[in-house]
Each structure stands twice: as structure tokens, then as C-alpha cells.
Amino acid sequence: MPKPNSIRILVVDDESSILTLYRETLQPRSKPNPFDLTLCGQAEEALETFRTAVEQEKPFAVAFLDLRMPPGPDGIWLAERIRALDPYTEIVMVTGYSDTSTTPDKIASRVPPTDKLLYLQKPFHNLEIQHFAASLSTKWLGERELRKIRNDLEGRIEKRTIELIKLNELLKKDIARRERAESELQSTLVKLRSAMGGVVQAMALTVERRDPYTAGHQRRVSDLARGVAAEMGLPGHQIDGIRMAGLIHDLGKICVPAEILSKPGQLTEIEHTLIKDHPQVGYEILKEIEFPWPVARIVLQHHERIDGSGYPAGLAGDEIIIEAKTLAVADVVEAMASHRPYRPTLGREVALEEITQNQGTLYEPDVVDACVKLLTEKNFRFRP
């Protein structure tokens, strides 16, 4: 039986010595651990175990699958069926140095999505197992919590939408009360916008409570980006969208372990990759929410650069919307002007030097000009 509040991990390998290594690494007797480990020697046995877990609503967070398990089906066969039963399980395909017949591209084509499919090469060290188990289970827990948040947000917005539809029906039925009904409609829209603003604030606080070092970062970026947008003369509707996106532009960091966000030293490649995923994660959370602005796209593109060197998609030039270009400059300036766990503040002058030296290369020239004018001539100051 799974232990209370434990994270379930499935290991499938036809070599008993490898299974023993997993057990000794993930369930050491010398200290308590958060993992509930299930070991299987063949794919068919593992599939039945996995199916039972899904039926009992006790899902596995991570599955380590050996690629070759003679005489039965291989790990890809099992991965396809696991993905069909539970699309959220993080899968690690374990391969040997001599196994060159199946490339990662071929595996990924059969077992999408690629962001939930990693690879581990034999022979491996027990520290690699520990890192994979800890990082992926944390990611799995974060995504599960995010799905709950998104479902709650969608429910609230759907409820408000239904109210607006009902109000519109009243307008059609009673033309004589048109003026009053229109007034009520505007009132409801104001309330909806206020409610949406409250939800956005709650989402922003969720990120900041996990990472005290960047508490207030999103709000300060939002303030600066709004000021820059106004200085550029953008329409009020676009300015509102930039402000709203700025408040939650780092929402995707909720999937990054807190110890990585506040790590004072150099990040590993895997840790850096997890952090670089945050624009895409934020977009996935926000894309189904019907904001009156392109909030999801702004969040997705706020680390893109106009020369194509940014991420996650390497967009360039006009492929990046102006709202995201504005937010990108504000994000860089605020980050450099503020304290971080891995360094003290670099100061406003260094931040201005960064954006001016890379004007037209990394950053949109009009945005940089407006930002420099706001900071130097109009003495913009961040709120504490």
C-alpha cells in the first residue's frame, strides 16, 4: 500500500541488480524518504500495476522504463500504454550504450509529449537516479497543483460568463428597459474585470510566496512596463494588457522547485532548463482563460529577443508582439536593479547600460528609448 503523502515511482527493468540499485537509492533504510517505490521485472506486469493505480486514483508520478526487456515487450511499448492511461506521468527511458537501434526522435514520435519524456544512459550513478526522481516528482506535483488552480479559474470565469449571457437575454426580451439593462451589463463587466484582477493578484502571490527573493518583482516589472508603454503612446487597452501580464509573467516558475529559485550558486544544466521552461508553463496555464488582452502570448514571449536569441521559441523581429517586447525590457531592468540570491543589486546605471548597448539587437529600439527617458528624465522610481 502507498504510504500517506508519498510520491509513487514505478521502476521496470529485467535485471534484478538494477532493481536493487533503484531500491537502495530511492528507499534507503538509514533515513526517511518521500518515495513509494514499485519494482517490476517485465512490461506486462508493470502495465497491470499501472492500470490498477489509475483505477484506484493513486497515480505514479515518475516511471523509469528499461528500453530492452526480453523476452517480453520493450519499454516503448509500455510507455505508449502508460501515456494512454495517464498523460501526466513523467517517463524516463533507460537505455544502454550499445542500444543504438532506437533513437530519441523515434521514441518521442511514439510517446509524446517530449516535455514529459527524458532519457537515462546505462551505466548510471545512483545520484542521477536521485536527481531525476526528485526533480521530476517536484515538477509532477507542481503541475498537478496548477491544474487545480486552472480548473478553479475556469470555473469562476465560466460562472461570470453565464451571468453575462443571462443578462443579455433579458436585454433581448425587454427593449423598453434597454437603458437600465445596459447599465447593469456595464456594472457586471466592471465586476468581472475586478474579479479577474483579483484572480491575477492571487496567481502572482502564489509565485512570490514560493520565492521570497523575488517578492514584488512581478509588480515592479508591471509598473515599469506600464510606464514605458504609456511613454511610447500605446493605446490604453494595450497598456492595460501589459500591466496585467506583468503581474503574472513569472507564473510558470510555480513548477520550478523553490530550492532552485533561491539557489545562491551556479545552476546545473538541468536546473537551468527547468527555469527556462517557465514561459511555456505560464502560457499553458493561461491560454484557455479568455482575457480581453493577449496575456498568454505576452507571458510566453517575454524572454524572446528581436535577434532570435531568446526562448522558448527563438522568435525574432515582428514575430514578437510589442507587449512582450515592452515587458522584456522592463523585466531585464528590474532584475538587474534588484537583489538576487546569487548576487547583490547591479544598480540602475548597469541596467541602463545593458539595454542601450543591446538596443536594436536584443531589445526593441522604441521600447529602450522610452525606458531610458522614463528612468533618466522623468525619474521613475520602483515602489518598495
C-alpha positions in Angstrom: 0.0 0.0 0.0 1.3 3.5 -0.8 2.5 5.5 2.2 0.4 8.5 3.2 1.5 11.7 1.3 4.2 9.7 -0.6 5.2 10.1 -4.2 4.7 6.9 -6.2 7.5 5.9 -8.5 7.4 2.9 -10.9 10.6 1.1 -12.0 10.6 -1.5 -14.7 13.8 -3.5 -15.5 14.5 -7.1 -16.3 17.8 -7.1 -14.4 17.4 -7.8 -10.6 20.7 -6.0 -9.8 19.4 -2.8 -11.4 16.1 -3.1 -9.4 18.2 -3.5 -6.3 20.1 -0.3 -7.1 16.9 1.6 -7.5 15.6 0.3 -4.2 18.8 1.1 -2.3 18.9 4.6 -3.8 15.3 5.7 -3.5 14.3 3.8 -0.4 17.4 3.8 1.9 16.8 2.2 5.2 19.0 4.7 7.0 16.7 7.7 6.6 13.1 8.6 5.8 12.2 9.3 2.2 9.2 10.6 0.3 9.0 7.9 -2.3 6.7 4.9 -2.5 8.6 2.6 -4.9 7.1 -0.2 -7.1 9.5 -2.5 -8.9 8.6 -4.7 -11.9 10.7 -7.1 -14.0 8.6 -7.2 -17.2 6.4 -4.8 -19.2 3.1 -6.8 -18.9 3.3 -6.9 -15.1 4.1 -3.2 -14.9 1.2 -2.3 -17.2 -1.3 -4.1 -14.9 0.2 -2.5 -11.9 -0.1 0.9 -13.6 -3.7 0.3 -14.7 -4.6 -0.6 -11.1 -3.0 2.5 -9.8 -5.0 4.7 -12.2 -8.3 2.9 -11.4 -7.6 3.4 -7.6 -6.7 7.1 -8.2 -3.3 6.5 -6.8 -1.2 7.6 -9.8 2.5 7.2 -10.3 4.4 10.5 -10.6 7.5 9.1 -12.4 8.2 5.9 -14.3 11.7 4.6 -15.0 11.4 2.2 -18.0 14.2 0.0 -19.3 14.2 0.1 -23.1 15.0 -3.6 -23.7 13.3 -6.3 -21.5 13.5 -9.7 -23.3 11.6 -11.9 -23.8 8.5 -9.6 -23.3 7.5 -6.2 -24.9 10.0 -3.4 -24.7 9.9 -0.1 -22.8 8.5 1.9 -25.7 5.5 -0.5 -25.9 5.0 0.1 -22.2 5.5 3.9 -22.4 2.8 4.2 -25.1 0.3 2.4 -22.9 1.2 4.3 -19.8 0.8 7.6 -21.6 -2.7 6.4 -22.8 -3.7 5.6 -19.2 -2.2 8.7 -17.6 -0.9 11.6 -19.8 0.7 13.4 -16.8 3.2 10.7 -15.6 6.9 11.7 -16.1 8.6 9.0 -18.1 12.4 8.2 -18.1 13.6 5.8 -20.8 16.7 3.9 -19.6 19.0 2.8 -22.4 22.4 1.0 -22.7 25.4 2.4 -24.6 25.2 -0.5 -27.0 21.5 0.2 -27.8 21.6 2.4 -31.0 18.7 0.9 -32.9 16.2 3.2 -31.4 16.9 7.0 -31.4 15.3 9.6 -29.0 13.4 11.1 -32.0 11.8 7.7 -32.8 10.8 7.2 -29.2 9.5 10.8 -28.9 7.3 10.3 -32.0 5.6 7.3 -30.4 5.5 8.7 -26.8 4.6 12.4 -26.9 4.7 15.0 -25.4 8.5 15.5 -25.4 8.4 17.6 -22.2 7.4 14.6 -20.2 10.0 12.2 -21.7 13.6 12.1 -20.6 16.5 9.6 -21.1 19.0 8.0 -18.7 22.0 6.1 -20.1 23.3 2.9 -18.6 25.5 2.5 -16.7 24.3 5.3 -14.4 25.2 6.6 -11.0 22.8 6.5 -8.1 23.0 10.3 -7.8 21.5 10.5 -11.3 18.5 8.4 -10.1 18.1 10.6 -7.1 18.2 13.8 -9.2 15.7 12.5 -11.7 13.3 11.3 -9.1 13.4 14.5 -7.0 13.2 16.9 -9.9 10.5 15.1 -11.9 8.3 14.3 -8.9 8.5 18.0 -7.8 7.5 19.0 -11.4 4.7 16.5 -11.3 3.4 17.8 -8.0 3.6 21.4 -9.3 1.7 20.6 -12.5 -1.0 18.8 -10.6 -1.5 21.8 -8.3 -1.5 24.1 -11.4 -4.3 22.0 -13.0 -6.4 22.5 -9.9 -5.7 26.3 -10.0 -6.6 26.5 -13.7 -9.8 24.5 -13.2 -10.8 26.8 -10.4 -10.1 29.9 -12.5 -12.0 28.4 -15.5 -15.0 27.7 -13.2 -15.1 31.3 -11.9 -14.8 32.8 -15.4 -17.5 30.4 -16.7 -19.8 31.4 -13.9 -19.3 35.1 -14.8 -19.8 34.4 -18.5 -23.1 32.6 -17.8 -24.3 35.6 -15.8 -23.5 37.9 -18.7 -25.3 35.6 -21.2 -28.4 35.7 -18.9 -28.3 39.4 -18.7 -28.0 39.7 -22.5 -31.2 37.5 -22.8 -33.0 40.0 -20.6 -32.0 42.8 -23.0 -33.4 41.0 -26.0 -36.7 40.3 -24.2 -37.3 43.8 -22.9 -36.3 46.6 -25.2 -38.2 49.1 -23.1 -35.7 48.6 -20.3 -32.7 48.8 -22.6 -31.0 51.8 -20.8 -31.3 50.1 -17.4 -30.2 46.7 -18.7 -27.2 48.2 -20.5 -26.2 49.9 -17.2 -26.5 46.6 -15.4 -24.4 45.0 -18.1 -21.6 47.6 -17.7 -21.7 47.1 -13.9 -21.4 43.3 -14.4 -18.4 43.8 -16.7 -16.7 46.1 -14.2 -17.3 43.4 -11.5 -15.9 40.7 -13.8 -12.8 42.8 -14.5 -12.4 43.4 -10.8 -12.7 39.7 -10.1 -10.3 38.9 -12.9 -7.8 41.4 -11.4 -8.2 39.7 -8.0 -7.6 36.3 -9.5 -4.4 37.6 -11.3 -3.2 39.1 -8.0 -3.8 35.7 -6.3 -1.8 34.0 -9.0 1.0 36.5 -8.6 1.1 35.9 -4.8 1.3 32.2 -5.4 4.6 32.6 -7.2 6.0 35.1 -4.8 5.3 33.1 -1.7 7.4 30.2 -3.1 10.3 32.6 -3.9 10.8 35.3 -1.3 13.9 36.7 -3.0 11.8 37.9 -5.9 8.8 39.0 -3.9 7.4 42.1 -5.6 9.4 41.5 -8.8 6.3 40.9 -10.9 4.6 44.0 -9.5 7.6 46.2 -10.1 8.1 44.9 -13.6 4.4 45.6 -14.3 4.7 49.2 -13.0 7.8 49.9 -15.2 6.3 48.2 -18.3 3.1 50.2 -17.9 5.1 53.4 -17.7 7.2 52.6 -20.7 4.1 51.7 -22.7 2.5 55.0 -21.8 5.7 56.8 -22.7 5.6 55.1 -26.1 2.0 56.3 -26.6 0.4 52.9 -26.9 -3.4 52.7 -26.7 -4.9 52.4 -23.2 -6.2 48.9 -24.0 -2.7 47.7 -24.8 -1.3 49.3 -21.7 -3.8 47.5 -19.5 -2.8 44.2 -21.1 0.9 44.9 -20.4 0.2 45.7 -16.8 -1.9 42.6 -16.3 0.6 40.3 -18.0 3.4 41.9 -16.0 1.8 40.9 -12.7 1.9 37.2 -13.6 4.7 37.0 -16.2 6.7 34.5 -14.0 3.6 32.4 -13.1 5.3 29.4 -14.8 8.0 29.4 -12.0 5.5 27.7 -9.8 6.7 24.4 -11.4 10.3 25.1 -10.6 11.5 23.7 -7.2 11.8 26.5 -4.6 15.4 25.5 -3.8 16.4 26.1 -7.4 14.8 29.6 -7.5 16.7 30.6 -4.3 19.9 28.8 -5.0 22.9 31.1 -4.3 25.4 29.3 -6.5 25.7 28.3 -10.2 22.7 26.3 -11.6 23.2 22.9 -13.3 22.2 22.4 -16.9 19.0 20.6 -15.8 18.1 23.3 -13.3 18.7 26.0 -15.9 16.4 24.1 -18.3 13.7 23.8 -15.7 13.8 27.6 -15.1 13.8 28.3 -18.9 10.6 26.3 -19.2 8.6 28.9 -17.1 7.3 31.0 -20.1 5.9 27.9 -21.7 4.4 26.6 -18.5 2.8 30.0 -17.8 1.3 30.0 -21.3 -0.2 26.6 -20.8 -1.9 27.8 -17.6 -3.2 31.0 -19.1 -4.0 30.1 -22.8 -7.6 28.9 -22.1 -8.5 31.9 -20.0 -10.4 34.4 -22.1 -8.7 37.7 -21.0 -9.6 40.8 -23.0 -5.8 41.0 -23.9 -3.3 38.5 -25.2 -1.9 37.8 -21.7 -0.9 34.2 -22.5 1.1 35.3 -25.6 2.8 38.1 -23.7 3.9 35.7 -20.9 5.1 33.2 -23.5 7.2 35.7 -25.4 8.7 37.8 -22.6 12.1 36.1 -22.8 12.3 36.3 -26.6 14.8 38.7 -28.2 14.5 40.5 -31.5 17.6 38.8 -32.9 16.1 35.4 -32.3 18.4 34.5 -29.4 15.7 34.3 -26.8 13.5 31.4 -25.6 11.3 29.3 -25.7 10.7 29.6 -29.4 13.6 31.7 -30.7 11.2 34.3 -32.2 12.7 37.4 -33.9 11.6 40.8 -35.0 7.9 41.2 -35.7 7.2 37.7 -34.7 7.3 39.1 -31.1 4.3 41.2 -30.1 5.0 44.8 -28.9 3.5 44.0 -25.5 6.1 41.2 -25.0 9.0 43.4 -26.2 7.9 46.1 -23.7 7.7 43.6 -20.8 11.1 42.1 -21.8 12.9 45.4 -21.3 11.2 46.1 -18.0 12.0 42.6 -16.8 15.7 43.0 -17.5 15.9 46.4 -15.9 14.1 45.4 -12.7 16.1 42.2 -12.4 19.5 43.9 -12.7 18.4 46.8 -10.4 17.3 44.4 -7.6 19.0 42.0 -5.2 19.1 38.3 -6.2 20.2 35.3 -4.0 23.2 34.7 -6.3 24.3 38.4 -6.4 23.8 41.9 -4.9 21.9 44.5 -6.9 23.9 45.7 -10.0 22.2 49.1 -10.0 20.2 51.2 -12.3 23.2 52.5 -14.3 24.3 49.0 -15.2 20.7 48.1 -16.2 20.5 51.1 -18.5 23.9 50.2 -20.0 22.6 46.7 -20.7 19.6 47.8 -22.7 21.2 50.7 -24.5 24.2 48.6 -25.6 21.9 45.9 -26.9 19.3 48.3 -28.4 18.3 47.0 -31.8 20.0 43.6 -31.2 18.2 42.1 -28.2 15.7 44.8 -27.4 13.2 46.9 -29.5 14.7 50.4 -30.1 11.5 52.3 -29.4 11.0 50.5 -26.1 14.6 51.1 -25.0 14.2 54.9 -25.8 11.0 55.2 -23.8 12.5 53.3 -20.9 15.7 55.4 -20.8 13.6 58.6 -20.9 11.3 57.4 -18.2 14.2 56.4 -15.9 16.5 59.4 -16.6 14.4 62.4 -17.5 11.2 61.6 -15.6 12.9 60.0 -12.6 10.8 56.8 -12.4 11.2 55.0 -9.1 10.2 51.5 -8.2 7.7 51.1 -5.4 9.3 49.4 -2.3 
